[in-house]
């Protein structure tokens, strides 16, 4: 009797949830960008995130880590996300979501390049090929 059963890893559930919610976010952003300026959309986006952040703070019983490096990178990550999202909203105001969203969806290529150069992470041939295919997909989707 075989006992090794395949299971659905928890990280994959989280990733699928992420895809669903980010996909819904992109769709709602396009609808909102028709009626509101990019600056207003960014403000409303931030206000919409507050209940989620407060819920997490309650879950953690108000105890936040005080690791200086973690706090610094967490705040920098928030600033980068805010500025990037502002650019996303501005692009949606000028162009179709079907063009803007796939183009901005190649942001992991920058992440991978930075990890390669700064963190000295290595790419195998399959990963490098995947990056090239992602870039080719953007060209095809934007035609």
Buried (B, 14 or more C-beta within 10 A) or exposed (E): EEEEEEEEEEEEEEEEEEEEEEEEBBEEBBEBBEEBEBEEBBEEBBEEEEEEEEEEEEEEEEEEEEEEEEEEEEEEEEEEEBEEBBBBBBBBBEBEBEBBBBBBBEEEBEEBEEBBEEEEEEBEEEEEEBBEEBEEBBEEEEE
